[in-house]
Amino acid sequence: MTTVVFLQPLLALISGVLILIFPRLLNYVIAGYLILFGLAGLFPQIFGA
């Protein structure tokens, strides 16, 4: 559980910096976010819940 708590803000920070540098990257970042958390919701046992 500890890694998930620290992982989300770190991913948000890295994503924000990349979006500032490469604005077209926003589509891929949002798609990746939706896919990752969609899979985490459908298969919680994979992500340690």
Secondary structure, DSSP 4 states (H G I P E B T S, - for coil): -HHHHHHHHHHHHHHHHHHHH-GGGHHHHHHHHHHHHHHHHH-TTTTT-
